[in-house]
Amino acid sequence: MHAGTAGGHHNIPAAVADRPQVFVTLTAPSYGPVHAAARAGDKKQRVCRDHHHTGGYRRCPHGKPLWCSTTHGEGDIYAGQPICADCYDYTGHVLFTWHLPELWRRFTITLRRTLRRELRASGADPDAVQVSFIKVVELQARLIPHIHALIRLDPPDSDDSGGHDWHAPLAATELATIIQQAVRTVAVTVTDSSSNTATRVIRFGTQVDTQPIDNRHAGTDGSAVQEDSPHGGVLPGRRVARYLAKYVTKSLADVGISARRISTEAIADLDVCDHVRAILTAISQLADKGLAGVGRWLHTLGYRGHITSKSRRYSTTMTALRERRAAWTREQRLKSTAHQHDLGLDSTDGDDLVAWEFDRAGPTSLGDRTLIYSAAVQHIHTRRIGLIEVRGQARNQQWDPPGGSDG
């Protein structure tokens, strides 16, 4: 991330630091009021939902209060939970999560088209610029994904100077305006079998943040902005890269979801909060109503895209990084072997050196292999018998078992 923002290493030219770059945050729409956590470092420690800001002491149609006078700290279990679970649109929540990769794809297409139109209107060559980006997907407290992205303008592939003599026809602030226009116009129309209307329009939320990047006024430690957020003041590339990188290590284990696939039959037995269980139930219901494939992504709460992705030219590649790590590992291994050899010549006998090598993988005998395969077959057979019995009970009692349509 930092290589694509500031350049100067990983074979990325330092000239990219002077190109127009914008840090973008794209959020999901509101699907119902939720409990809000106080921001880290907020000295005022505002309450969750002050009744002065919510229209007084009003209640929802289900009788739940729409205000909350509690201050939820970081890590509070109520942060992100709906004020009223019956009012919360869990179907819309899941549909946005499921179609977010397609919404992002259409956004990148719309951004490029809008950029070309603006360049043509200003008399600039629309083919003299191309868009590069890297994005990171993060879950909000309400467990719906939103996108952080770094978007940069680059010279075209046909530029023979390597970008050193290239001058962008737009400033970063103008690029931010174009991004805002693209976000407001992009939408995906999807089928919604759970409502009376046949379709639903998926859009980004109204909270769209675009912050130009400026690498010229930041020190090496990125001291121009706060540690926990890149917003406010000048945004140096190093600090924004740190901000994005820390979200790659986050997982759903914090809310009780493992990285393994989940069966719809296990939803009721999971040790999760009511909000997570409601999301999983909504996914299961949409799968039963014909949303193909969504049932296989219960373990990601319906998100089927990559956590990180980038355009081809934005920065170095994972392949190049793996090759560098492999070369470094080989070099360190050779140094370690040579060092051990020198120590052996000085203080030990050659017979005392221990060399480790790969022996085998898997069972040591045919009998062990037979036992392992027999246990696996027995486990599969037991699961199939259980599923047949559950479906038989469903037919007798005229109810649809969980996962009954999964095959």
N, C-alpha and C positions, 0 to 999 in steps of 0.2 A: 504493500500500500504506500509506504513512504517513498519507495523508488519511483512510483508513478506520479507522486505529488511533487517531490523536490528534485528528483533526478540525481545524477552524479554517481550512481552505483548500480550494480546488476545490469550493466550494459545499457542503461537508460541515460540519454544525454542530459546534462545539467540544464539545457535550454528549456526543458519542460516546466521548470519552476517559474519562468516568465510568461507562460502561456495562460490564457483565461481559464480559470477553474472556479467551480462553484460547488459548495457543499450543500446537498439537498436532503431534506427529510420529508418523506411522503407518508402520511398517516391514513388510517382507516376512518370511515365515517362513524358517527355515533349510532349505536344500536340500542341505546338506553343508558340512563344515568348510572354511574358506578362510583364507588367510594374512591376518593383520591388520596394519595400519599403525599405528605409534605416533602418538598424537594430537599435534597441534601444541601446543607449550608444555609438554608432559609432561616434567618434569625427570628422572623415574626411567627413562625410555626402556625400558619393559618389552619383553621378548622377545615374539615373535609368538605362540607357543603353548607355554607352559612345561609341561614334562612333569609337574610337580607338580599342575597344574590339569587335565590331560587323562588322569589315571589311570595315569601312568607311561609307560614306553617301549613303548607298544602300537602295533600296526600294523593297517591295514585289511585286509579280505579279499583285496585285491589285492597285499598286501605293502608298501604305502607307509607310512612312519612317520606317525603321527598327531600328532607333536610337531614343533616348529620352534623352534630356539634362536636364530634370527636376529632382529635388530631392523630391521624394515622402515621406512624413513623415508618422508616424504611424497614421492610421485612414484615410489616403487619399483615396478618392473614386476611384481613378485610379489604386491604388495598386492591383495587381492581374488581372486587365483587360487585355484582349489580345491586342497586338500591332495592329493586324488586325483580326477582327472577321471573315472575309471571309476565311482567311488562317487557323484559329484555328480549330482543329479536335474535334468538339463537340461530334461526335459519339464515338470516342475513349475515350474521357473524361467520358461519361456516361457509356460506357461498362466497363471501369476500376472500376468506382465507384460501379456499380451493381455487379460485380464479385469479389470485394475485399474480402468479407468473405470467399469465396471458395479458393481464392489465399492464404489467411492466413492459412486456414486449411491445404492446401497442403504443405505450408511452414513448419508447425509444424511436419507433417509427414516426410518430407524430412530431416529436422533437426535431428530428432531422428534416422533415418536410417543412415545419414552421421556420427553422433556421434558414433553409434554402429560400423560402419565400421572402424573409426579411432581408437577406443578402441581395436578392434580386431587386427588391424595392429600393434599396440604398445604392444601387449601381455597382455592387461588388460581385465578383465572380463566385457563384454558389458552389462551384467545383473546387475552389481553393481552400476549402475547410472540410474537415471531417470530425465527427464526435467520437470521443473515447470516454469510457467510464469504468468504474468499479462500484459494485453495490454490496451491501451487507443487510441481511434481513434480521430484525430483532423483534422479540415478542414484547408488547406492552404489558402493563400490569393486568389489563383485562384479558390477556392471553390471546390477543389478535396481532398478527404481524404488521410491522411497518418497515419502511425501507429507508436506510441511509445510503447516500450515493455521492461519489465525487465525479463530477462531469467536467471534461476538459476539451478544449478545442485544439486540434492538431492540424499540421499541414497534410496535404493529400499524399497517398502512397507514391505518386509520381515525382515528388519533390526530391531532386538529386542532391540537395545541399545538406540532407540530414536534419532539416529544420532550423539550422543555425541562422540562415538569412531570411527566414519566414517571419512575417509580421501579421498578426491576427487582425482581421477587419472589424472585430468586435471587442469591446472590453468585457471584463467579468460581470460588471453590473448589467450590461445589456444582455449577456447570456442568461443571467438570473431572471430577467424579465421574460425572455423567450421561454424559459423553462416553466415559469408560472402560467403562461398562456397555454402551453402544451398540456400541463396537468389539468387545467380547467376544462379542456375539450375532450380528453380521452375518456372512453367508457367502453364497457363490454356488456352486451345484452345477453342474458342467460335464461335458461328455462327454470322456472320455479314451480315444481309440481306440488308444493306444500300449501300454496295459496290459491285464491280464486282467480287471480290474474295469471296468465300463462307464462309471462316473462318478468324479469327483474333487471334493472340497470345497475351495474357495478361500477362505482367511481371511487376515486381517492377522496379522502376527507378534506374539509375546508382548512385544516391546520397544515399548511404547506410552508416550509421554511427554506429559504434559499440564501446562503451566505457566501459571498465571494471570498476566495482564498488569496492571501497575499503573503508570499514567502520572503519579501524584502525587509519587513520590519520586525521579524521575530528572531530571537536569539536561538542558539543551538538547543536550548532546553524548552523552547516553545512557551516562554513565560508570558506571552501576551494574552493568554486566556486561562480560564480556570482548569483545574485538573479533571473535574468530573463532567465537564460539558464544553464543547467547542463553541458554543454560542456566545455572542457578545464580543465587541471590539474587533481587533484584527484576528483573522484566523490563519495561523501558520500551518503549513502542511504537516509538519512533524506531529503537532498536537492532535490534529484531526485524524491522522493515521493511527495514533495511539488510541484515540477514542473509538474508532471503528474496530480495531484489532481486538479489544477486550470483549466485544460482543460475540466474536467467533467461538469463544470458549464456553459460552453459556449453553445450557441444555434444559430439557424439560424434566430432568431428574429433580429439580427444585420443587416441582409441583406433584411429584409422585409418579411420573410417567417414565418408563424405561425406554431404551433405544430399540427394543425388540417389538415386533408387530404384536398387536393386541386383537384378540377375538371379541366380537360383539357380546358373546356370552359371558365374558369376564368383566364387563363394565360395572355391574352391580357389586362385585367383590373387590374392586380396586380401592386402595387406601388413598383417596383423593378428596378434595373439597367438593362441595355441591356445584360450584361453578364449572369445574373441570368435568364432573360427571354429566352435567347438562350439555356441555359441548359435545362430549362423546356420544350421548344419546341422540342429539340432533344429527350428528354424522351418520349414526346407524339408521335413523329414520329416513334420511335423504337417500342412503344406499338402498333401502327397501323400496323407495318410491322411484327408483330408476336413475339416480345420479351415478353413472358407471365409474367404478374404480375408487370412489371416495372411502369405501369401507376398508381398503387396504392401508389407509393412512391415518388410522386412529392414533397410532403412537406419535404422530407429529401434529395432532389436533387438526388434521385436514390440510396441512400445508405440504405440497408435493414438489416444491421447487428446491433450488440450491440455496444454501445459507449465504454463500458468496459467489459472485460471478463477475466477469469483466469482459470488456471488448478485447479484441486480439492485440491491439497496439498500446493499450493503456500502460502496461508494465511488463515485467518479466513473467515467465511462465512457471508453473509448478514443475514441469519437466526439467527446465534449466536449474531450478533450485535443488531438485533431487539429485541431478548430476553433480552439482557443486558439493552437496553434502556427502555423496558417495565418494567423490574424489578426496574430500577432507578426511573421511573415515579411513580410507585406504592409506592415506599419508600418515595418519596418527597410528594406525596399526603397524605400519612398517617401522615408524620411529620407536614404538613400544617394543617390538620384536628385537630391533637392533640394541636397544637399551638393556633388555633382559639378557641378550647374548653377551654383551660386554660385562654385565655383572656376573654371569656364569663363568666367564673366563677368569675373572679376578678372584671370586670367593667360593664358587660351588663347582661341583663335578657336573659334567654334562648329563649324567644319568639322573640327576635330581630335577631337571627341567621337565615340566608337564605340558604336553601339547593336547589340546582339546580338538576333536573333530566330530563331525556328524556321523551317527551310527545308524539310526533307523527312525521311522515314524510309523505309528500304528501298532496293532497287536504283535506280540512276539511269537505267537503260534497260531495254528489253524483252529485249535480249540477256543482260544480267547476270541478270535474273530467270529466264530460261530455263536458264542455267547452274546457278544455285542449286537450282532445282527438280529438274533432271536429276541433280545430285549426290545430293540427298536421296532420290530414287526409287531410284537405283542402290544406295545404302547399305541401304535397306529390302529391296531385292531380294536383295542379298548375304546379309543376315541370315536371310531366309526360306530360301534355298537351303541355308545351313549347318545350319539347324534340321531341314530335311527329310532331309539326309544323316545327321545324328546319329540321328534317329528310325529311319531305315532300317537303320543299323548296330545299333541296339538291338533291332529286330525279328529281325534275323539272328542276333544273339548272345544273345537272350533276357534282356536287362537293361533296366532302366528308366533312361533318361537324366535327368540333373538338369534340372528344369524341364519334364520331358516332359508333366506333367499340367497345365501352366499355360496350354495352348492356344496 
